[in-house]
Amino acid sequence: MKKAFVTKEMIAEITKTYPTPFHIYDEKGIRENAKALKEAFAWNKGYKEFFAVKATPNPFLIDILREYGCGCDCSSLTELMLSEAMGMKGEDIMFSSNDTPAQEYAYAAKLNAIINLDDITHIDFLEKTIGYIPKTISCRFNPGGYFAIANSIMDNPGDAKYGFTTEQMFEGFRILKEKGAENFGMHAFLASNTVTNDYYPTLAKSMFELAVQLRDKTGAHISFINLSGGIGIPYKPEDMPNDIRIIGEGVRKVYEEILVPAGMGDVAIYTELGRFMMGPYGHLVTTAIHEKHTHKEYIGVDACAVNLMRPAMYGAYHHITVLGKENASCDYKYDVTGSLCENNDKFAVDRMLPKVEKGDYLVIHDTGAHGYAMGYNYNGKLKSAELLLKEDGSVQLIRRAETPKDYFATFDGYDIYNQINF
Ligand SMILES: *Cc1c(COP(=O)(O)O)cnc(C)c1O
């Protein structure tokens, strides 16, 4: 059974200050998980997690991860700026972008971030943009085809826009070496939201084998291998959670089988996890405001896809708990909807829940990553607040809710402010 980290009583208290909808994050859960990750890879001297900022771009939360040695993985200008403003040093920032604008490469280089190139043509593009090739540089690898573990297909890299082909990795390393690169990194992200302890070890094995060949054939000194993101979380109650200790040990085993005998026992392992670091430790809390009985049974809530887009975008499952009714039997079948003028604005379709009454608080689980962050402003809906449930039980506002003023702020030259009473 999936259990919420808040109770009805807690939310009744919190809503006296902060109205629903809001995202709330669990500091205790974030800390315990970050600590477990750090311990799972402690065997590797250079190990570092670069948190994928895009998953949850909130400096209050990233500051917690920093206490466990995490840096930032950025994919855009504003993510770089956020990391810079937090005082991240160059080597604490991985810039893993794609289709990268020149301005963003320039900014990353100015920060001395580690640049992870997405394509062989970006070698020239980067050199023309910043005037040199950094001494430390990384290339993103995409072997094509299907990514399978024990004959079961996990994902389809052959259809993904990212990365260098195998041949391009060799060619790219040669060119970069000629241009003065000294420390090489490799990166690959071949399957998303994997709920198996075998993803990282399987990926690591193929990366390590390629690393040995790249070193042998190009003479490049490989200083790190970045296993990127992709470790999943149990969105569904029946999903088994990953065990990060088993994953860390699995990577260690192939490291000792392949890299150590090849004289590459000094290679650092990097990760760029987003979902795994934050996903389970966020809830979207919303209030049931309407019930509707037509061709189906609907519960209308005060959140919508603007607050959490994954169900509308991918049909993703997010578990729902009706607070105060945790132990009631789930005898009612509902579509739980938001208010957008889009029929896919549904947090759940045909979901069995306890009887929901107006005023009930619903917790939508696992919104800590790719939740708030994916939000948008369709229908002129405003983005919610983000709250942090601290270890001592107190609640801190870590991002206020948008106001209509924020929404209208970009109409330069059209004076909305003075026409309306906000
Ligand atoms: C999205 C992304 C991540 C994080 O992915 P998760 O599935 O959240 O772990 C890491 N690296 C890159 C380059 C990404 O695009």
PDBQT file of the ligand as one rigid body, heavy atoms in Angstrom, charges set to zero:
ROOT
HETATM    1  C1  LIG A 501      15.959  14.129 -17.676  1.00  0.00    +0.000 C 
HETATM    2  C2  LIG A 501      17.399  13.848 -17.604  1.00  0.00    +0.000 A 
HETATM    3  C3  LIG A 501      17.969  13.281 -16.452  1.00  0.00    +0.000 A 
HETATM    4  C4  LIG A 501      17.146  12.848 -15.267  1.00  0.00    +0.000 C 
HETATM    5  O1  LIG A 501      16.291  11.813 -15.596  1.00  0.00    +0.000 OA
HETATM    6  P1  LIG A 501      15.435  11.040 -14.481  1.00  0.00    +0.000 P 
HETATM    7  O2  LIG A 501      14.601  10.096 -15.254  1.00  0.00    +0.000 OA
HETATM    8  O3  LIG A 501      14.646  12.081 -13.776  1.00  0.00    +0.000 OA
HETATM    9  O4  LIG A 501      16.408  10.367 -13.574  1.00  0.00    +0.000 OA
HETATM   10  C5  LIG A 501      19.329  13.107 -16.427  1.00  0.00    +0.000 A 
HETATM   11  N1  LIG A 501      20.117  13.478 -17.468  1.00  0.00    +0.000 NA
HETATM   12  C6  LIG A 501      19.612  14.012 -18.586  1.00  0.00    +0.000 A 
HETATM   13  C7  LIG A 501      20.534  14.407 -19.683  1.00  0.00    +0.000 C 
HETATM   14  C8  LIG A 501      18.239  14.213 -18.700  1.00  0.00    +0.000 A 
HETATM   15  O5  LIG A 501      17.739  14.729 -19.820  1.00  0.00    +0.000 OA
ENDROOT
TORSDOF 0
